[in-house]
Each structure stands twice: as structure tokens, then as C-alpha cells.
């Protein structure tokens, strides 16, 4: 139960409501975001400007090792700028040292395939 409470921030929300600013139990933004992320679209931009678009779901993975923050995106999508994202049969493993940014967008009810 405490794990669920921690993931949903119940304890911290209650403390904040009463004017307290507790130190978060999760040590960094990487662990915080990836512990909560399930069912979101992601766009990963690499340092060399390569862009991977994909679906971050139950088969995706992010490392919790501080020394190697790699990510595995379970399904890669192609995008041509004119049409919705097109699913591929590929996944991608990206080493943290190659990542410039990771953008997240929650799934919307009307998402058939990620819009442009």
C-alpha cells in the first residue's frame, strides 16, 4: 500500500495542503517520471538531432541505475509531417548519453494513432 501511496503522492499532497514542503522520497526527476509513466506518447531527441517517436507502455523500460540511464521504447512510429504517426514493428534502446530531451504526451481518448 505504501508503494501505491508513494507513486500517487497522497502523503505529499496532504502535507502540502497543510502548508508543509516535504522532501520527496524519489531522488530525481528521471526516477519520478518513469515510475509514473504508463501509456504515453514519447518523442526522444538525440544529441545528433535524430528523433525517435514512440509509444511508452508496459513493455517499455527505463534504467534506474544512476550511472546508465538508458530507455527502451516498446514501439517506434514513423512521422512525415503530413499524416498521423505510422506504427512500425520496431522498438529502440537508447543510451542516456545520447539523449538531449524526452517529451511526453498522455494518450487522449480520441487518439487512433498519434496525431501530427
C-alpha positions in Angstrom: 0.0 0.0 0.0 2.8 2.4 0.8 4.2 1.9 -2.7 0.9 2.9 -4.3 0.7 5.9 -1.9 4.2 6.9 -2.9 3.5 6.6 -6.6 0.4 8.7 -6.4 1.9 11.3 -4.0 -1.0 11.1 -1.5 1.2 11.8 1.5 2.9 14.7 -0.1 -0.4 16.2 -1.3 -1.8 16.1 2.2 1.3 17.7 3.7 1.3 20.4 1.0 -2.4 21.2 1.7 -1.4 22.0 5.3 1.4 24.3 4.2 4.4 21.9 4.5 7.1 21.4 1.9 8.3 17.8 2.4 11.4 16.4 0.6 10.3 13.9 -2.0 11.2 10.3 -1.4 12.1 9.9 -5.1 15.7 11.1 -5.5 15.5 12.6 -9.0 13.2 13.6 -11.9 14.2 10.7 -14.0 13.0 8.1 -11.5 10.0 10.1 -10.6 8.7 10.5 -14.2 9.4 6.9 -15.2 7.9 5.5 -12.1 4.6 7.2 -13.0 4.7 6.9 -16.8 2.5 4.3 -18.5 0.6 4.7 -21.7 2.1 7.9 -23.1 3.5 9.1 -26.4 7.2 10.0 -26.3 9.5 12.0 -28.5 13.2 11.4 -27.8 15.6 13.8 -29.4 19.2 12.7 -29.5 22.3 15.0 -29.3 22.9 14.4 -33.0 19.3 15.7 -33.7 17.9 12.2 -34.6 14.3 12.0 -33.4 12.5 8.8 -32.2 8.7 8.9 -31.8 7.0 6.1 -30.0 4.6 4.6 -27.5 5.7 4.3 -23.9 3.7 1.5 -22.4 4.0 -1.6 -20.3 6.7 -3.2 -22.4 8.9 0.0 -22.3 11.7 0.3 -19.8 13.9 2.9 -18.2 17.0 2.1 -16.2 17.1 3.1 -12.5 20.9 2.8 -12.4 22.2 6.4 -11.9 25.3 5.6 -13.9 23.5 4.4 -17.0 20.1 6.0 -17.7 19.0 4.1 -20.8 15.5 3.8 -22.2 13.7 1.1 -24.2 10.7 2.4 -26.2 8.5 -0.5 -27.0 7.1 0.7 -30.3 8.6 3.2 -32.7 6.4 5.3 -35.0 7.3 7.0 -38.3 6.2 10.6 -39.0 6.3 12.5 -42.2 4.8 15.8 -41.1 1.6 15.4 -43.1 0.0 12.3 -41.7 -0.6 10.7 -38.3 2.2 8.7 -36.9 2.6 5.3 -38.6 3.4 2.3 -36.4 6.4 0.1 -37.1 7.3 -3.3 -35.8 10.5 -1.8 -34.2 11.4 -0.9 -30.7 14.5 1.1 -29.8 17.1 1.1 -27.0 18.7 4.5 -26.4 21.7 5.1 -24.2 21.3 8.0 -21.8 24.5 9.7 -23.1 22.9 10.1 -26.5 19.6 11.8 -25.2 19.1 15.5 -25.4 15.4 15.6 -24.5 12.4 13.4 -23.8 9.0 14.8 -24.4 5.8 13.0 -23.0 2.2 13.4 -24.1 -0.5 11.5 -22.3 -2.8 9.4 -24.5 -6.1 11.0 -25.4 -9.4 9.2 -25.7 -9.6 10.2 -29.3 -6.1 9.0 -30.2 -6.4 6.5 -33.0 -2.8 6.8 -33.9 -0.8 9.7 -32.5 -1.7 12.9 -34.4 0.9 15.0 -36.1 
